[in-house]
Amino acid sequence: MDIGAGPFEVPWGKPARGRVVAPPSKSHAIRALVCAALAEGESSVSWTGGPLPQDTLDAIAALRALGVAIDEPEPQWLQVHGTRGVLTASGAVLDVGGSGTALRVLAAVAALGAGPTTVTGNASLRSRPAGAIVPALRSLGVSVDAACGPRGMVAPLVVSGGPPSRAEVEVDASESSHALSALLLVGPVLPHGLIVRPLGGVSSRPYVELTVWAMRRFGDRGDDAPRVEWRADAFHVAPRPYDADGARFVGDWSSAAYLLAAGAVAGGDVEGIGLDFESPQADRRVLDVLASFGAGVERGAGGGVRVRGCDRRSLDVDLRDAPDLAPLVGALGCVATGTTRVRGAAHLRIKESDRIATVVAAARALGCEATELPDGFEIVGPAKHGGLVDTHHDHRIAMAFAVAGLAIPGVVIDDPACVVKSYPGFWDDLARLTGG
């Protein structure tokens, strides 16, 4: 579907009906690629469900810049030549685009070599705080230079002086789990492993569980002690390098959530396939959200789930562990009758946009009463009219309010192309489901 570069009006009044294959998860892909890159031997990685998200492509390019050989012998198939954690590239520049996950994870990977390695990204990423990965790497004896922004240290990060000289680290995981995941991923290739002690609680805990889940798929066998364990308030990572293995990028619950929701808002009937119910992705919770919204939700065989049109009830949800669902819940609030609330997610303010402010502004543009809260927002629906949604170039805002536009006439998305970050096939899939 050719949507062009300018504003796009969502086709209204067309129920979403049909089957869609979930795109590959960028969250899982970045973790699996790092495990394969640090493994001993050659790993084969494949996927289904359309093209890779831009964040994943940027992570692949960054790993190549770091000296990791990654071939693509056939479409939807990569061969990753593992390094066993021995990195020799010097002076490399890793451009991770807009991926906050890749920024923190690849900074930790870069710390395995002597460097210097520069980890940077686009203007949006360079304006967001780099967070806890900088002090954590410094405490491990690695030199990290960073620029200073209004909310703390920001990219570009210049990493040198590795590999880490210590085997235990504390990390603040209260605002983001990215740094914690990054440290866990590099732990197996350190000579003495790594003990990682999170401070201040763990934000978005399912993403840490996804990290551990990905790590265990590169060499953990039933007769082995787990590569990573939680003991005595810390993660203990054994010094056991990853084994090369075959892997598949799992279907992305975060992206599938939008088209499943599309089946709910306009009297539709959508079946999503290629999803893994065993994968600890946070946004599996969308099924509970849609059921509370009043949708008919049926789990099928082989990673399938079916969602049908519903009563459009207002929602009241705590998204502490699933913050990426917040824009979708806000969009559903514009369709529902009554007051929809999101709570427990103050860290929404440091995503690709300030998602609390951006969702509230979008809801107001559609004629809803909307209020920012310290840890979320309130929206009183239904919307009174259509309007222009300023996405602030945030992919999740664009996809969420496209779903709302199926039930609200005249919704215009200002930057439809921004969805390439996580779901480049979104508009094509939506068009197929709506007969566009």
N, C-alpha and C positions, 0 to 999 in steps of 0.2 A: 504494500500500500504506500503510495507516494504522498506523504503529508506535507512535503516542502519544509522550508526552514522557518516559516512565519507562523502566526497564530492558526490554530486548528479548531473548528467547531465540531464538537462531538455529535454524531448522528443520534437524534433523540427519537424515542418511541419505538425502538427496534429491540425486542427481547433477545438476550444472548442465549443461543441454543446450539448444542453440539458438543463435540469432544475436542480437548486440547491437550497436547503433550507438554508437561512442565519443562521449562528451560533449565539448563544446568545451573546449579547453585554456585554463585561466585564465592560465597563464604566457605563452602566445602572445597571448591576448586583451589583456592589460594592455599589452604592448609594442605591438601593432598599434593599439590605441586612442590611445596617446600619439603614435605617428607620424602618425595621421590628425588628431589634435588640433593638432599643430604644423605640418601641411602647409598649402600654399596651395591653397584650393579645397575642394570638397565630396567626401568619400569615402563610398563605400557599403560597409558591412561586414555580412556575413551568416554564418550558421552552421547546422549540423545537429546532431542528437543530443541533443535535450532542452533543458531550461532552462539559462540561464547560472548558473555558480557564484556564490555570495554574494560571493566576493572580486572577481569581475568586476563585479557590480552595484555594489559599494561603490566601485570605481574609476570607473565611469561617473558615479555621483552626485558623487564628488569633483571630477571634471573639469568637470561642470556648475557646481558651486559656484565653480570657478575662472574661470567665464565662457565655457566652451566649449559651444556649442549642439550638442546631440545629440538627434536625433529618432528615433522608432521608427514609421515609416509602416506597417509590417506586421510580424507576428510573425517573429522570427528575422532581422530586418533593421534595421540602424541607419544613419542618415545623420549623419555627423560633419562639422560645419562648421569647417574649419581656421582657425587663427589666425595662421599663419606665425610662430609664436613670440612674438607681441605680446600680452601679457597685461596687462589694465588693472584687474582686480578688486583691491580693497583691503579688508583686514579679513576675508577669506574664512576659513572654517573647513572643512577637508577631513577628513571622518571616513572612514578607510579600513577600518574594522572590524578584522578580524584579519589583514590582509594585510601581511606584512613586505615583500613585493615592492613593493606600492603605496606603502607608507610611504616607502621610499628613492627610488623613481622619482618620485613626486609632490612630494617635497621638492625634487628637482632641477628639476622643471618649475616649481614655485612660485618658484624662484630666478630665473626669466626675467623676473619682474615686480618692481616696487618693493615690493609687499607693504604691510603685514605680512600673511602668510598662516600660519595655524596648521594643522599636519598632525598629526592624532591618530588614535586608534583605540580598540578595546575594552580592557578591563582586562588581558586576556592580552597584547595587543600592547604595552601601556604598561609591562609588566613585563619585556619583552625588550629587550636592548641595541639601540639604533638603529644602532650600528656606525659604519663608516667614512665614511658620507655626511656627517656633521656636520663633521669636520675637513677633508674634501675641499672642501666648499662654502665653508668659511671661508677656505681657502687661495686660492680663486678670488675673494675679496673680497666675499663675501656674508655677511651677518650671520645667524647661526643661534643662537637660544637654545634650550637643552634642559634638561630636568630631570636630576638625578643619581640613578641607581639603584645597587644593590649591585654590578652588573657593568658599569657605565659609563653613558653618557648614554642617556636613554630619552625617548620621546614623552610629552607633546606637544612638537613642534618648531615654533618660531616663526621663519619665514624672512622676511627683509626686506633691503632695500638692494641688490637685484639691478638689472639683470642682471649676470652675472659680468664682472669687469673684466680678467681674465687669460685666457690661451689655452693654458695648460699646467698640468697638475695631477698629483700623485702620489696614489695611493689604495691602501690596504691591502686586498687581495682574498684574503688567506690564509684567512679564516674564513667569508666570504660573498662571493658575486659580485654581490649586489644593487646596491651602490654603484657598482661598475664599470659595470654595465649602465645604471644611471640616468644617469651622466655621458655615456656613449656616445649615449644617446637624445637628449639635449638639444644635443649638439655641433653638428649640422648647422645649427641656427638661430642660433648665435653668430656675430658679425661676422667673426671670424677662424678659425672652426672651433675644434677642441680637440684637444690632444695629451694622452692619458691614459696614464700610466705606472703599471702595477700593481706593487705591492711584495709581497714575501713569497710569490710563487707565486699561482696563481689557483685558488681552490676552486670546485668545481662548474663546470668550464670549459664543458661543453655548454650551460649556461644563457647564457653569454656568446655562444656561437656562435648560439644561438636569437635573441638580441638583434640581432646583426649580420644574421642571415637575415631578420628582420622589417624592419629598416631598409632593406635593399636592395630590398624589395618595394614601396617607396613612391618610385619615380622612378628607380632605377638602371636604365639601359638598356645594351644590349650594347656600344654605341659610347662609353659614358661611362667615365671612371675611377671605380673603386668609391668610394662615399661614405665608407666606413671601411676602412682597411687596417692590417695589422700590419707595422710597420717598426722596426727598431733598438730592440727591447725596449719598444715603445710602440704604442698604437693611435692612428692619425692620422685624425681625422674632418674631412672637407672642409666648408667653409662653403657648403653647397649645400642649401637648405631642401627638405623633402620635397614631392613632387608628390602631389596628391590622386589616389586610385586606388581601384579596387575590391579588396576583400580578403575573405578567408574565414578565420574562426577555425578552426584545424586541430583535428582530433580529438586528444584528450588521452591520450598513452601512460601518464601517471601514473595516471589513473583507470581506464583500460581494463585496466591490469595486474591489478587485483583480480579482475575477472570472467574474464579469461583464466586466472588462477591457479585460479579456482573450477572451471574445466574440468579441472584437473589433480588436485585433491586428493581427489575423491570419485567417481572413475571416470566423469567427465563428458566432454563434447564441446562446446566453445564456439567459435563463430566471431565474432571482433570485426571490424567493418567501419568505414570512415570514418577510418582511420588513415593518416598520411602518412609513408612511409618516407624521404622526402627531408628532412623536418623534423628538425633536429638536437636533438630533445628527449632529455634524458639517459635517460629511463626506457624508451626503446626497448630498453634492455639487459635488460628483463624477459624477452625471448625467450631470451636466453642463460641467464638464471637458471633459467627453467622447463625448458629443455633439460637443464641440469645436474641439476635436480631429478628428471629422468627422464621428463618429459612428451614426448608426440609434438607437435612444433611444425611447422606447415606454413604457409608464406607463400603467399597467393593473389593474384589480380589485383585491381586497384582499391583498394588499401589494406586488404586483408583478411588475417587471420591466424587459423589454426585451432589449438586446443590440446586435446589429449585426455589422459585419465587415464593415470597413470604409476606408477613404482616407489616414489616418495616417498623419494628419496635425500637425505642430509644435504648441506649446502652450506658452502662456505668462500669468501667473496667480499670483495673490497676495493670499498667503495662511496664512495670519495673523490669521484668525479664524479657519482654517482647516489644521494645520501643518502636521497631520498624513498622508495627501495625498501626501506630497512632494516626498517620495521615488517612489511612483507610477508614478507621473508626470515625475520624472527623468527617470524612465524606459521607459515610453512612448516616451520621447525625444530621446532615443536610437533607437527607431523604426521609428520615424517620419523623414521627410525630412525638414531640416532647423534648426533654432535655437529655442530651448525651454528654457524658463526662469521661475524661481520661485523667487518671491519677497516677502518682508514683513514678513519673518519668521526667524529672527535671533535666536529665541529660539530653533530652530532645533539643535543647538549645544549642548544642555543639555538634549537630549533624551537618549534612550538606547545606542545609539552611537552618535558621532558628525555627524548628518545626512547630513549636508552640505558636509563635507569632505568625508564621506563614499559613498554618491551617486556619487560625482565627481570621486572618485577613481574607482568605479565600471564602470562608463561610459568610463573612459580611458582604463580600462581593455578590453573593447569591441571595442576599436579603435576609439572612439568618441573624438573630441575636447571638453574639459569640463573645466570650470573655477569656482572657488569659488567666491561668492560675500559676502559682509558683512551680507546680510539678505537673502541669497538664493544661486542660482547657475545658470549657463548657460551651455547648452549641445547642440552641433552641431551634428545632426544625418543625415543619419542613421549610425548604427554601421558598421564597416568594417569587423569584424570577431567575433568569440566567444571568451571565456576566462573564467578565474576563478574569481568569485565574492566573495570578502572578506566581509562577512556580519557583521563582528565584533559582532557576536552573536545577531544581531538585527533582530527580527521577520519581521518587515516591509520591510527591505532591501531584505530578502530572498524571501518573497512573491512577491514583486514588480518585481524583476529581473527574477523570474520564469516566470512571464507573458511575459517579454521581450524575454525570451528564446523560447517561442512558435514561434517567428518570426525570431529569430537569431540563426543559427546553432552553436552548441558547447558551449552554456552557462552552466557553472558549478557552483552550489551553494555550498560553502564550508561547511556550517553548516545548513543542511535542518531541523534538529530537533528543531531549535530555534523557529519555528513557534508555538510550543506548548504554548507559553506565551499567545497568543490571539486566535489562530485558530488551535487546535490540529488535526482537520480533513481536513486541507487544501490540503495536497498531495493526500488524497483519493478522495476528491471532484474534484480536477484537473484531476486526472486519469480517473474518470468516464466521465468527460466532453470531454476528448481527446481520449477516447477509450483505455487507457493504462491499 
